[in-house]
Amino acid sequence: MPDSSATPHTGIGAAVKRVEDYRFLTGRGRYVDDMNRPGQLYACFVRSPHAHAKIRSVNTKMAAKMPGVAAIYTGADLAAEKVGSLICGWTVTDKHGQPHKSPPHPPLAHDKVRYVGDHVAVVLAESALAAKEAAEKVEVAYEELPAIVDPAAALASKAPQLHSEAPGNLCYDWELGDKAAVEAAFKNAHHVTRLDLINNRLIPNAMEPRAAIGEYDAGSDSYTVYSTSQNPHVLRLILSAFVLGIPEHKLRVVAPDVGGGFGSKIFCYAEETVCLWASKKTNRPVKWTAERSESFLSDAHGRDHVTHAEVAMDKNGKFLAMRIETVANLGAYLSTFASCVPTYLYGTLLAGQYTTPAIHVNVKASFTNTAPVDAYRGAGRPEATYVVERLVEAAAREMKLDPAEIRRRNFVQPDQFPYQTPVALVYDSGNYEHSLNAALKLADYAGFAKRKAEAAQRGKRRGIGFSAYIEACGLAPSAVVGSLGAGVGLWESGLIRFNPTGSVTVFTGTHSHGQGHETTFAQLVSDRLGVPMDKVEVVHGDTNRIPFGMGTYGSRSIAVGGSALQVAADKIIAKGKKIAAHLMEAAEQDIHYQNGIFKVAGTDKSKTMGEIAFAAYVPHNYPAGLEPGLEESGFYDPPNFTFPSGVHIAEVELDPESGEVEVVKWTAVDDFGNVINPMIVEGQVHGGIAQGIGQALLEHGVYDKDTGQLVTGSYMDYTMPRADDLPSFTVGLTHTPCPHNPLGVKGCGEAGAIAAPAALMNAITDALGVLHMDMPATPERVWQITRRQAAGLAS
Amino acid sequence: MYNFHYQRAQSIGDAEAALKAGNVKLLAGGMTLIPVLKQRLASPDALVDLAGLKDLKGIVSDGSGVTIGAMTPHAVVAASADVRNAIPALAALAESIGDPQVRNRGTLGGSLANNDPAADYPAAVLGLNAVIHTNRRQIKADDYFKGLFETALAEDEIITKVSFPKPQKAGYAKFAHPASRYAMVGVFVAQTASGMRVAVTGAAPGVFRQKDMEKALTTNFSPDAVAAIQQSPQGLNSDLHGSADYRAHLVTVMAKRAVAAAR
């Protein structure tokens, strides 16, 4: 770790309070819906009430006569103007070497609708209310078709067909790993543990609903879209190069304050596309803000896997091989990165923290009459961790091994790094047993038996569960993801601009929508350049201000975006040395930089960073041939993923009479490498665990299997975790620095959501004394098990 | 939300007159009505807001019980020393409704007029054998509730207050619906001057009395007395979070807890 003594209260490693919170907590944040453009129209989308239907006709005559209506557009209008299909930016190659099936995804449907909430028409009016009133008058004649919502049933021979381009509703049949080696290992196994698992569909529910304003400026023939985006340049690239054909330099994307994304705001959706297109048609800005019910229907959902998993072991519980078969639900259309989530972000993680020598995974991805499914906090890695850690726990029970012990016997050891897994990844670093031991101690594992006995006296069943997770983040080495089908590179950019008075403006290509980048990145730059933190401003989210960047997802911002800033900071220091050498009449190689001070070695001569910046902008006495100014950009393409890991231990008490589950204790020990701001990291861990507990205990996106209606379309039926569902979290950190990025950082945003579901389900099934139950462990589901047990029936 | 006219009633008479216009709704706390309007599931021509009617607010206590104005918010009932002294189970029930925002807006009269099958107050009103006072008459609890969102109220009838007789003992236990936090099953038990009463909300399309449990508790007021009594799942509600079987089972579990909590 580089030294950081100059700014002990704000430097790297200091728990600085988030500078952005003042504006958020006092209502001064500025979100898309806070913005209003002169003369704007309001858009209301006419959405399909059917899961699957042919559109016979769309009659807009009545609606057009409603007060305040400026224009109405249908799918046919967009098709007539050759508006492009929404795209999937990652092409997965199937096991036969063929590209996945990517059927058209028109922003407004014109032949068929394929899920409840699918977009049929848009009404533009002088007010949001007028648009809504008129939208109700748009008459759409549908011919209903049978719907299919279950991912596995969609692959059956007689299932209703969604797309002629994807026979059998199959998007791809993909595999990874050495199948023959796996088969051989299973033949010689002492014991095989098997599980059938469902990873429940989740609905993201960012606090701020999606919103967009499209604006066309006829004078300059240029466009602006204000959007709730996690990655404004990626949105610009997609809208420009693929969907609307607007020249990239004529399109500005602004993603201002954004109230949470969790992945759901990575994607290019129909709504911002249509608002932007319609702004040119009407020559007026067009604004849309989702109602919460629209968010439920049309934000990309997460997870929704059906999996059969097997692990083969020797007599000591050493894993010999794993065999995983998964069907993944992709919804009605391929969302922007949907295809890579159940493949390269899932199959590659199935080695977990273990030395399992042979792994084979097969994933069939299906289209169904449901909202598109794409990345949601963790994206593939929670699904992988759930499979591995449930399987390992079940194996421990069948082998009668302590769950900590079976993990110990199979961990990749510290001296094995870099470690090549049988599923493509090379783990760079880690110390898994160290994290396990720390977690066991923090959780007082030794005292569990006593706590369990005490709970039994109160009529409660107490259980404990582990999750030793690994994730691959810091997305990602561009050449690697390119070879796997990604349509983009996943480097990151940063730019550091000194102002003549010594303050600094930092531009980052990442985007903060809750992560606290304005604090963390300011800390980083302040520490590196010796500028007080309050003199550092972080700018993000506007393609006209920041360098081209890839945005924020996959816990990549500090590892890739932070590293890009480090590159820029190094260039600033290098240039500063030249200026300092000139000013102090010394040789450049004699200038030593530390904590914002340039010193001539062996003398007491020095210049501050502020003096250097001033000299760079007022270059009266300046090195000949050196460019004036002090501004440097850095681009960083990571050589590998980073691999955060850790151990979470959940403890529950359940009431066998009512089925209620209480999470009574939670211990997390995470290895994020070096940490810039431990308070922000802890907050990220808390939020992730809350979402993971939500998945395991409460949340479930349910479609009616016959009608395809979304049953959980509001908070009356979709259970979000609340504060009183959660215990206090005991969070510990270990630090194995990432060896391949300049900061030694790994990323922390998704870890909690990745680790938590398996830990909690392991604890609940431990308390119940069953091998498995599916998420969410609702009171009724738990009671159904305890009832059968009470009746003496097998579970 | 569709457009509607808004009128703030200055008196009960004012409200009565306004109701005669037809497609008019009374607005109490609005905790159900406003969401229904926002979802465009109702389109009244006018709302008549009762918020300004001071006569409908407040709590009066005498030795025989408490009388609570129809426009009294749940939070006021929960915090009332009179209610806590006379019928602690009623104060606790009010404290358990929704969240602080709901408790400070939602009212007793609004809850009873709406008669949501998963609301808490109907269990207390039926369990305590309360009397509902309207602008026209007094209605006994046993005559008031008519099933799913249905009551004995006439179209232009307005609840003014509710009298709760003081029981010897009463208790309430609720199993909250995981998502909505309404009662999936709520059981109110009370030893009253008119006998043992057990009222169940949330489980069925409307609040109802569990007579088998009343009988059992009359001879032995203890959790054990109801432990073996099974509610029939016939006719009970069933949804994603609780089947009729589960709700039936929870009636017994909540009855035990209510008896244990009774004081």
Interface residues (C-beta under 8 A of the other chain):
Chain A: E133 S293 E657 S658 G659 L698 H700 V702 V711 T712 Y715 M716 D717 Y718 T719 M720 T778 P779 E780 W783 Q784 R787
Chain B: Y2 Q39 F175 P178 A179 S180 D239 L240 H241 G242 S243 Y246 H249 L250 V253
